[in-house]
C-alpha cells in the first residue's frame, strides 16, 4: 500500500518556492554574536538567498510539493 510523505513543517516555514522553481530562504548568521562584524558583513547578511541544483528535489519532497 502506497503512503504519502508527511510535510516537514520546519522546512515549509523556512523556505519558499519561486515561480521559476528556485528555493528562496533567509541567510543564517545574523541573530546574535555579530557585534564584531564590520558594516559590510552585516549588510551582506540582509535579504534572502536562493538554492538551486540537486538539493532542490530533496527540499521539495520535504515540503510536500514533489
PLY file of the C-alpha trace (Angstrom):
ply
format ascii 1.0
element vertex 66
property float x
property float y
property float z
element edge 65
property int vertex1
property int vertex2
end_header
0.00 0.00 0.00
1.45 3.37 -1.02
1.98 6.01 1.60
2.37 9.74 1.08
5.27 11.60 2.61
4.40 13.86 5.51
5.14 17.54 5.05
8.13 18.72 7.05
6.67 21.81 8.72
10.02 23.28 9.74
11.23 23.27 6.13
7.91 24.66 4.92
8.21 27.65 7.27
11.79 28.48 6.28
11.78 28.01 2.50
9.55 29.44 -0.21
9.41 28.35 -3.84
9.79 30.98 -6.56
7.91 30.97 -9.86
10.98 29.70 -11.73
11.42 26.73 -9.37
14.28 28.04 -7.25
14.04 27.97 -3.47
14.30 31.21 -1.50
15.44 31.28 2.12
16.85 33.64 4.71
20.57 33.94 5.34
21.87 32.45 8.58
24.30 34.05 11.00
22.53 37.30 11.88
20.74 36.58 15.15
23.45 37.25 17.72
27.23 37.39 18.23
27.63 39.73 15.27
28.81 42.88 17.03
32.35 42.21 15.83
31.30 42.10 12.16
32.12 45.15 10.11
29.33 47.04 8.35
29.90 45.28 5.03
29.45 41.82 6.54
26.25 42.84 8.35
24.90 44.48 5.22
25.55 41.37 3.12
23.61 39.22 5.60
20.40 41.14 4.81
17.82 39.83 2.40
17.47 36.31 1.08
19.44 33.70 -0.82
18.39 31.11 -3.39
19.09 27.40 -3.56
19.47 25.65 -6.91
20.78 22.31 -8.07
20.22 18.76 -6.94
19.27 19.61 -3.34
16.08 21.32 -4.55
14.33 17.99 -5.15
15.06 16.88 -1.60
13.60 20.09 -0.18
10.54 19.89 -2.42
9.82 16.36 -1.20
10.10 17.59 2.39
7.76 20.48 1.58
5.21 18.12 0.04
5.39 19.71 -3.41
7.01 16.94 -5.41
0 1
1 2
2 3
3 4
4 5
5 6
6 7
7 8
8 9
9 10
10 11
11 12
12 13
13 14
14 15
15 16
16 17
17 18
18 19
19 20
20 21
21 22
22 23
23 24
24 25
25 26
26 27
27 28
28 29
29 30
30 31
31 32
32 33
33 34
34 35
35 36
36 37
37 38
38 39
39 40
40 41
41 42
42 43
43 44
44 45
45 46
46 47
47 48
48 49
49 50
50 51
51 52
52 53
53 54
54 55
55 56
56 57
57 58
58 59
59 60
60 61
61 62
62 63
63 64
64 65
